[in-house]
Amino acid sequence: MFRYLPLMLFVALWQAVVDLGVVDRHFLPSFTQTVAALWELMQSGEIAWNLWVTTYRSLGGLAIGSLLGIVLGLLMATSLAADRFFAPLVATTYSLPKSSLIPLFILWFGVGDVTAMLTVVLACLLPVIVGTYQGVKAVPAITLWSARAMGTPAHVMLRRILLPAAMRSILTGVRLALGFCYVLTISAEMIAAKAGIGKLIFFYGESGSYPYMFGGLLAIMVVAYASDRLLIAGMDYLLRWDDSVHASAEHE
């Protein structure tokens, strides 16, 4: 219960500053107004469809970006030639704001799923590459030497040693990418989409219907939080053999 106290205090403060007139409710609706507007959007079915579109684009882009990131990270960590080829590309594009590429993607692919998902793929790709690379490189050299000395084939070493040892770092990269995927999807939808929560937020913001705009924001915040909780549960399951996971769970 204590972990949710800051959130409850934030909601109480939000409601109080509006009710006390500190902020004009025409520009910042109260929390109760926002929830009421969200309920109307849910009853009309408008929020459900747009949430589905945004979630599909976000998690689809995350899945593609994570898969490519794991493959490239493994390749870079196990091949000196691949590391020398891809490392400069990763280093130079890591800090590039991916949202700045949206106008270019619109020009190439038009308005729709491809532009939004490609933006998400690029945003998710780099954290997973870095997480995979660092995880594989952190495997003790003596472990690899011992496996090679025992005649372990490369594909078995990858499946039984490198991937399990790097799994925690890989999943940490995926979790970082999850935070990016919703942000980039919303940004792309505001500029280059006909549906989605980003488009809904932009539409209601432009028309001055701020309770509905904040209702859309609240909905995507709930979905993003739920996605993060599900990912953590999946991480705990996949890493159930790792003592550090149990130690952190007991600490919480």
C-alpha positions in Angstrom: 0.0 0.0 0.0 2.8 2.4 0.9 4.3 2.1 -2.7 1.1 3.7 -4.1 1.1 6.6 -1.5 2.9 9.1 -3.8 0.4 8.4 -6.6 -2.5 9.0 -4.2 -0.9 12.2 -3.0 -0.5 13.3 -6.6 -4.1 12.7 -7.4 -5.2 14.5 -4.2 -3.0 17.5 -5.1 -4.3 17.5 -8.6 -7.9 17.6 -7.4 -7.2 20.2 -4.7 -5.4 22.8 -7.0 -8.4 22.7 -9.3 -11.1 22.8 -6.6 -9.4 25.6 -4.8 -9.1 27.6 -8.0 -5.3 27.6 -8.0 -5.5 26.5 -11.6 -8.4 27.3 -14.0 -10.4 24.2 -14.5 -11.0 25.3 -18.2 -7.3 24.5 -18.8 -6.7 21.7 -16.2 -9.8 19.6 -15.5 -10.0 18.0 -12.1 -9.2 14.3 -11.6 -12.9 13.6 -11.1 -13.8 15.4 -14.4 -11.1 13.4 -16.2 -12.4 10.1 -14.9 -15.9 11.1 -15.8 -14.8 12.0 -19.4 -12.8 8.7 -19.6 -15.9 6.8 -18.6 -17.9 8.5 -21.4 -15.2 7.6 -23.9 -15.3 4.0 -22.6 -19.1 3.8 -22.9 -19.0 5.1 -26.5 -16.3 2.6 -27.4 -14.0 5.3 -28.7 -11.3 4.7 -26.1 -11.3 1.0 -26.6 -10.6 1.1 -30.3 -8.0 3.8 -30.1 -6.3 2.0 -27.2 -6.2 -1.2 -29.2 -4.6 0.6 -32.2 -2.0 2.2 -30.0 -1.2 -0.9 -28.1 -0.9 -2.9 -31.3 1.6 -0.4 -32.7 3.6 -0.1 -29.5 3.9 -3.7 -28.6 4.3 -4.8 -32.2 7.2 -2.3 -32.7 8.7 -3.4 -29.3 8.6 -7.1 -30.3 10.3 -6.5 -33.7 12.8 -4.1 -32.2 13.6 -6.4 -29.3 14.1 -9.4 -31.6 16.4 -7.5 -34.0 18.2 -6.0 -31.0 18.9 -9.4 -29.4 20.2 -10.8 -32.7 22.5 -7.7 -33.4 23.7 -7.6 -29.8 24.6 -11.3 -29.9 26.4 -10.8 -33.2 28.3 -7.8 -32.0 29.3 -9.5 -28.8 30.5 -12.7 -30.4 32.0 -11.4 -33.7 34.8 -8.8 -33.8 34.0 -7.9 -37.4 30.4 -7.3 -36.6 31.3 -5.3 -33.6 33.6 -3.0 -35.6 30.9 -2.6 -38.3 27.8 -1.9 -36.1 29.4 -0.2 -33.1 29.8 3.2 -34.8 26.2 3.1 -36.1 24.9 2.3 -32.6 27.0 5.0 -31.0 26.0 7.7 -33.4 22.3 7.0 -33.5 21.8 6.2 -29.8 21.2 9.8 -28.8 19.3 10.7 -32.0 15.7 11.8 -31.1 13.7 9.1 -33.0 10.7 11.4 -33.2 12.7 13.7 -35.5 12.5 10.9 -38.1 8.7 10.8 -38.2 8.4 13.5 -41.0 10.8 11.5 -43.1 8.9 8.2 -42.5 5.7 10.0 -43.5 7.3 11.0 -46.8 8.5 7.4 -47.4 5.7 5.3 -46.0 2.7 7.7 -45.7 0.3 8.0 -42.8 -0.5 4.7 -40.9 0.9 1.8 -39.0 4.2 1.5 -40.8 5.4 5.0 -39.9 4.4 4.6 -36.3 5.8 1.1 -35.9 9.1 1.8 -37.7 9.6 4.7 -35.3 9.0 2.4 -32.4 11.3 -0.3 -33.8 14.2 2.1 -34.1 13.6 3.5 -30.5 13.5 0.0 -29.0 16.3 -1.5 -31.0 19.2 0.4 -29.4 18.5 -0.3 -25.7 18.1 -4.0 -26.4 21.3 -4.1 -28.5 23.3 -2.5 -25.7 21.7 -4.7 -23.0 22.4 -7.9 -25.0 25.9 -6.8 -25.8 26.8 -5.9 -22.2 25.2 -9.1 -20.9 27.1 -11.4 -23.2 30.4 -9.5 -22.6 29.9 -9.9 -18.8 30.0 -13.7 -19.1 33.3 -14.8 -17.3 35.9 -15.8 -19.8 36.8 -18.9 -17.8 33.3 -20.2 -18.4 33.6 -19.9 -22.1 37.1 -21.4 -22.1 35.9 -24.4 -20.1 32.9 -24.9 -22.5 35.2 -24.8 -25.5 37.7 -27.2 -23.9 34.9 -29.7 -23.4 34.1 -29.5 -27.1 30.8 -27.6 -26.7 29.4 -26.6 -30.1 28.9 -22.9 -30.8 25.1 -23.2 -31.0 24.9 -25.1 -27.7 27.1 -22.5 -26.1 24.8 -19.8 -27.3 21.7 -21.5 -26.1 23.0 -23.0 -22.8 25.6 -20.4 -21.7 25.5 -17.0 -23.4 21.7 -16.4 -23.5 20.9 -17.5 -20.0 23.8 -15.6 -18.5 22.9 -12.4 -20.5 19.1 -12.8 -19.9 18.8 -10.4 -17.1 20.7 -7.7 -19.0 18.6 -8.4 -22.1 15.3 -8.1 -20.3 16.4 -4.9 -18.6 17.0 -3.5 -22.1 13.6 -4.7 -23.2 12.0 -2.9 -20.2 13.8 0.3 -21.1 12.5 -0.1 -24.6 9.0 -0.6 -23.3 9.1 2.9 -21.9 10.1 4.3 -25.2 7.6 2.4 -27.3 4.4 4.2 -26.0 6.1 7.6 -26.1 7.1 7.2 -29.7 3.8 5.7 -30.7 1.8 8.6 -29.2 4.2 11.1 -30.9 3.8 9.4 -34.3 0.1 9.2 -34.0 -0.2 12.9 -33.2 1.5 13.7 -36.5 0.9 10.7 -38.8 -2.1 8.6 -38.0 -5.9 8.5 -38.5 -6.5 6.5 -35.3 -4.9 5.8 -31.9 -4.7 7.5 -28.5 -2.2 10.0 -29.8 -4.6 11.1 -32.5 -7.5 11.2 -30.0 -5.5 13.3 -27.5 -4.4 15.7 -30.3 -8.0 16.0 -31.6 -9.6 16.8 -28.2 -6.7 19.1 -27.3 -7.2 21.1 -30.5 -10.9 21.4 -29.9 -10.5 22.5 -26.3 -12.2 19.5 -24.8 -9.5 19.1 -22.1 -11.3 16.6 -19.9 -11.5 14.1 -22.8 -7.9 14.9 -23.7 -6.7 14.2 -20.1 -9.0 11.1 -20.2 -7.0 9.8 -23.1 -3.8 10.5 -21.3 -5.0 8.7 -18.2 -6.0 5.7 -20.2 -2.7 5.3 -21.9 -0.9 5.8 -18.6 -2.9 2.9 -17.1 -2.1 0.7 -20.1 1.6 1.5 -20.0 1.8 0.8 -16.3 0.0 -2.5 -16.7 2.4 -3.4 -19.5 5.3 -2.7 -17.3 3.9 -4.8 -14.5 3.3 -7.7 -16.8 6.8 -7.5 -18.2 8.2 -7.5 -14.7 6.1 -10.6 -13.9 7.5 -12.2 -17.1 11.0 -11.3 -16.1 10.6 -12.8 -12.6 9.4 -16.0 -14.2 12.2 -16.3 -16.8 14.8 -15.5 -14.2 13.3 -17.6 -11.4 16.6 -19.5 -11.2 18.5 -16.3 -10.5 19.0 -15.7 -6.7 19.2 -11.9 -7.2 15.6 -11.9 -8.3 14.4 -13.7 -5.2 16.5 -11.4 -3.0 15.0 -8.2 -4.6 11.5 -9.7 -4.2 12.0 -10.4 -0.5 13.4 -6.9 -0.1 10.2 -5.4 -1.5 
